[in-house]
Amino acid sequence: MGIAVLLFLVHTLFAYWVVFRDGAEVMEGWKAFVFIDWFAGLLGAEQLKLYVAISWIASAGWLAWTLIVGRSS
């Protein structure tokens, strides 16, 4: 479970940079395509912020599920 928390912390730092700092403007275009996924490469800066925020919420849900239920074998 430690790796799940570590990955969530890394994703949190990335999401903070994109949503609240200038990350969306820097990542806009081909960089978003390379570092996030193909769909993100088509988005503008404001849309990219929303996309990353939604992915962070999904990641938080995944972390909560992993910590509560644990890993299934």
ZADO-1210 file (C-alpha; in nm, 4 decimals, padded with zeros to 6 digits):
<atoms>
<atom x="00.0000" y="00.0000" z="00.0000" code="MET" pos="1"/>
<atom x="00.2993" y="00.2284" z="00.0388" code="GLY" pos="2"/>
<atom x="00.3429" y="00.2478" z="-00.3372" code="ILE" pos="3"/>
<atom x="-00.0204" y="00.3574" z="-00.3753" code="ALA" pos="4"/>
<atom x="00.0341" y="00.6454" z="-00.1337" code="VAL" pos="5"/>
<atom x="00.3603" y="00.7401" z="-00.3051" code="LEU" pos="6"/>
<atom x="00.1980" y="00.7425" z="-00.6503" code="LEU" pos="7"/>
<atom x="-00.0903" y="00.9504" z="-00.5158" code="PHE" pos="8"/>
<atom x="00.1509" y="01.2050" z="-00.3679" code="LEU" pos="9"/>
<atom x="00.3340" y="01.2348" z="-00.6999" code="VAL" pos="10"/>
<atom x="00.0030" y="01.2757" z="-00.8821" code="HIS" pos="11"/>
<atom x="-00.1048" y="01.5368" z="-00.6256" code="THR" pos="12"/>
<atom x="00.2083" y="01.7429" z="-00.6852" code="LEU" pos="13"/>
<atom x="00.1595" y="01.7209" z="-01.0613" code="PHE" pos="14"/>
<atom x="-00.2098" y="01.8133" z="-01.0349" code="ALA" pos="15"/>
<atom x="-00.1290" y="02.1098" z="-00.8100" code="TYR" pos="16"/>
<atom x="00.1264" y="02.2344" z="-01.0616" code="TRP" pos="17"/>
<atom x="-00.1146" y="02.2015" z="-01.3538" code="VAL" pos="18"/>
<atom x="-00.4283" y="02.3367" z="-01.1853" code="VAL" pos="19"/>
<atom x="-00.2967" y="02.6095" z="-00.9559" code="PHE" pos="20"/>
<atom x="00.0370" y="02.7092" z="-01.1070" code="ARG" pos="21"/>
<atom x="00.1362" y="02.7643" z="-01.4708" code="ASP" pos="22"/>
<atom x="00.1513" y="02.3961" z="-01.5570" code="GLY" pos="23"/>
<atom x="-00.1506" y="02.3978" z="-01.7878" code="ALA" pos="24"/>
<atom x="00.0004" y="02.6685" z="-02.0049" code="GLU" pos="25"/>
<atom x="00.3346" y="02.4866" z="-02.0158" code="VAL" pos="26"/>
<atom x="00.1790" y="02.1445" z="-02.0875" code="MET" pos="27"/>
<atom x="-00.0695" y="02.2650" z="-02.3491" code="GLU" pos="28"/>
<atom x="-00.0359" y="02.0923" z="-02.6854" code="GLY" pos="29"/>
<atom x="00.2120" y="01.8177" z="-02.7701" code="TRP" pos="30"/>
<atom x="00.3590" y="01.8065" z="-02.4167" code="LYS" pos="31"/>
<atom x="00.0209" y="01.7106" z="-02.2740" code="ALA" pos="32"/>
<atom x="-00.0031" y="01.4438" z="-02.5428" code="PHE" pos="33"/>
<atom x="00.3341" y="01.2994" z="-02.4391" code="VAL" pos="34"/>
<atom x="00.3102" y="01.3303" z="-02.0600" code="PHE" pos="35"/>
<atom x="-00.0626" y="01.2735" z="-01.9942" code="ILE" pos="36"/>
<atom x="-00.2379" y="01.0995" z="-02.2847" code="ASP" pos="37"/>
<atom x="-00.3539" y="01.1514" z="-02.6429" code="TRP" pos="38"/>
<atom x="-00.6815" y="01.3195" z="-02.5453" code="PHE" pos="39"/>
<atom x="-00.5080" y="01.5795" z="-02.3272" code="ALA" pos="40"/>
<atom x="-00.3059" y="01.6907" z="-02.6282" code="GLY" pos="41"/>
<atom x="-00.6259" y="01.8177" z="-02.7886" code="LEU" pos="42"/>
<atom x="-00.7275" y="02.0358" z="-02.4921" code="LEU" pos="43"/>
<atom x="-00.6656" y="02.4020" z="-02.4206" code="GLY" pos="44"/>
<atom x="-00.5177" y="02.5234" z="-02.0923" code="ALA" pos="45"/>
<atom x="-00.8486" y="02.5658" z="-01.9060" code="GLU" pos="46"/>
<atom x="-00.9791" y="02.2319" z="-02.0298" code="GLN" pos="47"/>
<atom x="-00.6528" y="02.0670" z="-01.9310" code="LEU" pos="48"/>
<atom x="-00.6901" y="02.2029" z="-01.5769" code="LYS" pos="49"/>
<atom x="-01.0365" y="02.0484" z="-01.5512" code="LEU" pos="50"/>
<atom x="-00.9152" y="01.7181" z="-01.6999" code="TYR" pos="51"/>
<atom x="-00.6302" y="01.6936" z="-01.4491" code="VAL" pos="52"/>
<atom x="-00.8582" y="01.7918" z="-01.1586" code="ALA" pos="53"/>
<atom x="-01.1059" y="01.5178" z="-01.2507" code="ILE" pos="54"/>
<atom x="-00.8258" y="01.2636" z="-01.2836" code="SER" pos="55"/>
<atom x="-00.6985" y="01.3683" z="-00.9391" code="TRP" pos="56"/>
<atom x="-01.0447" y="01.3110" z="-00.7884" code="ILE" pos="57"/>
<atom x="-01.0553" y="00.9656" z="-00.9499" code="ALA" pos="58"/>
<atom x="-00.7062" y="00.8961" z="-00.8162" code="SER" pos="59"/>
<atom x="-00.8150" y="01.0001" z="-00.4650" code="ALA" pos="60"/>
<atom x="-01.1072" y="00.7590" z="-00.4903" code="GLY" pos="61"/>
<atom x="-00.8755" y="00.4824" z="-00.6044" code="TRP" pos="62"/>
<atom x="-00.6424" y="00.5514" z="-00.3108" code="LEU" pos="63"/>
<atom x="-00.9309" y="00.5511" z="-00.0622" code="ALA" pos="64"/>
<atom x="-01.0570" y="00.2215" z="-00.2031" code="TRP" pos="65"/>
<atom x="-00.7085" y="00.0711" z="-00.1851" code="THR" pos="66"/>
<atom x="-00.6566" y="00.1822" z="00.1744" code="LEU" pos="67"/>
<atom x="-01.0020" y="00.0709" z="00.2934" code="ILE" pos="68"/>
<atom x="-01.0468" y="-00.2541" z="00.1033" code="VAL" pos="69"/>
<atom x="-00.6866" y="-00.3425" z="00.0411" code="GLY" pos="70"/>
<atom x="-00.5384" y="-00.5262" z="-00.2495" code="ARG" pos="71"/>
<atom x="-00.7391" y="-00.8205" z="-00.3782" code="SER" pos="72"/>
<atom x="-00.5522" y="-01.1363" z="-00.4676" code="SER" pos="73"/>
</atoms>
